[in-house]
Amino acid sequence: MVARYYVAIRPLTNENHAVHKEGCPFLPDGERRIYLGDFSSGQDAIKESKWHFSKTKGCIFCSKEHNLNEEKPLQYKLADQGIIPYEVKGPLSCQQSLFCCVN
């Protein structure tokens, strides 16, 4: 199914410009967005948006199919490298429990 896609001119707090599908409740007003074209997938629209802004990502609301394929968050990368454990082994002391809750 083909849909119209737009990229927000103003970046998000993570410095990425969000790519939105027409009808998204987070789609900026007319003067705050750039029309990218009609695409069959959000990934194609994101590729097109790279011509306007180097740092772009799909909207977390309307581009769910793209966001599911994104890379793992940092904590999982660190766990894969063995830097942080996936699960705690052995009994925890009160200080260790408090440290886990704070972090």
Order of alpha helices (4+ residues) and beta strands (2+ residues): beta-beta-beta-alpha-beta-alpha-alpha-alpha
